[in-house]
C-alpha cells in the first residue's frame, strides 16, 4: 500500500513534467517524418518506416529514463520532501522500489503512447503491421527496466546532471559489451581476457533486448532467447535496486 | 552491531548470488543463438549500406567507428580462416572501414593482402589500395602492396615494377624496393622475388595474421620449387623409358634425384597420373 502511494505520486509528478511532454512531441515528429521519407526510400519504405518507428520509441523512452530518472531521488532531497516521506513509517527500500515502479509506469505510458502513434503511422502509410513489431517493443521495455534501475541508482548518489551522464555512459557501453567478449576471445593476454570477461558479465548486456533488426527483416525469433532475456532484465534490475537500497540506507539526511 | 553485520552479509550474499545468476543467464541466452558471436557481430555490419552512409551518422566519432569495424574485421577474418575460408564480405568491410578512416594505412594493407590472397579477389584489393593512395600519397606501403599483387597474382611484371619504383621513391620506404623494381622489370625469378618479399613482410610486420599468411606462402613457394625438381625428373624418366615411373622412390633408385624431399609441412610428395603434388599444398590452395 505504502509502495503504491509512492508509485502513484512519482507517476503523477513525472507526467506533469514539461520535459516528458517535450520528449513525446519530438518522438511523434520523428515517427511522422516517415511519411516524408517514404517517397525517397527507393523501394525500402517498409523497412525504413519500421526502423524509424522502433528506434524512435526506444530512444525517446531511454531519454525519459535517463533525464527523468536521473533527478528522481535528488529532487526529493533538494526540495526536502524526503524528510516528510521518511518521517512516515516507510522503509527506505520501499521508497526506492516505489520510485522505480513509478518511473517504470511513466516509461510504460510513454511507450504505449508512442506505439499508438507508430501503429497509426503504419496504417496511414499502408505498411503491414506484424505481431513481431510489438514483441520488439516489449523487449525494449525490459531493456528500459534496466536503464531505469541504473538511472535511479545514480540518482541516489549524484546530482541530476552527473547521474544522467553516468547512466548515459553505462547505456552507451552496454550496447557494445559483446565486443568485450569478442576481444576476450582473441586476446592473447590473460589480464585483458580476465578484465574483458569481468566487465562483460558486470555490465548489462543490452544487445540481448535488441531484436528490432530481426523483426524488420522478418527473421525467426527464438522464444527461449526472449524468455531468458526477460528473466535477465528482472534479475539485473532487482540487483541494481538492491545496490541502490543499500546505499540509500546508509545515507544521512 | 550484530544485526548490522548480518545485514551486510545478507546484502553481499544477495549481490553475489544475483551476479552468479546473471552469469548463467547470459551464457544460456548465448546458447540459444543460431549463430556464433563473431558471425553475429559481423552480420550486423552487413546491414550498413556503406561507409558513405555511416560517415555522417557517426558525426565526429568516425575514428572510433573505424576502430570498432577494424576489431570486427579481424574477428570476421579469423572466424572464416578457421572455418569455411569464404570471405564474401571482406571487401565491403574494408571499404566501410577505410571510408570512416581514410588514413588507416594498416587497414588498407591488411585488407588488400587478405582480399587478394585469401578471398582471391586481387582486382578489388588493388581498387582498395588505389583509393588509399589518393588520401595517402606519401605512403610507400600502398603502392608497394599494389606492385606485390601485380607481381605475385596477376603476373603483370611491368605494372609491378612501376609500383615498386613509385614506392621506393617515397619517404620511409624499404631500401630493397628499388632492387625489387629492377627484378620485376626484368621479369626474372618469380619464386625468388616472391620468397624475398614474403620474408621481408614476415620480418617487418607485427600483425600475427599477416605473419601467418607470409609463413604459409613461403611454405607454398618451397613446395612449388620441390615439385618443379621432381616433375622434371619424372619427365626425364618418361623420355628415357617411354613410361612414367610407378612412384617417386623409383626416381631415387635410378639416381634421377639425390634425395626425396618432404613437403614444408612434413608430409610426402605424391605422384599420381604423371603429376607430382603435395596434398597439403593443394588443400591450402583450394581453401579446404
Interface residues (C-beta under 8 A of the other chain):
Chain A: X176 X178 X179 X181 X182 X183 X185 X186 X200 X201 X202 X205 X208 X213 X222 X224 X225 X228 X229 X231 X232 X235 X236 X238 X239 X242 X243 X246
Chain B: X11 X14 X15 X18 X19 X21 X22 X23 X25 X26 X28 X29 X32 X33 X34 X37 X38 X40 X41 X44 X47 X68 X71 X72 X74 X75 X78
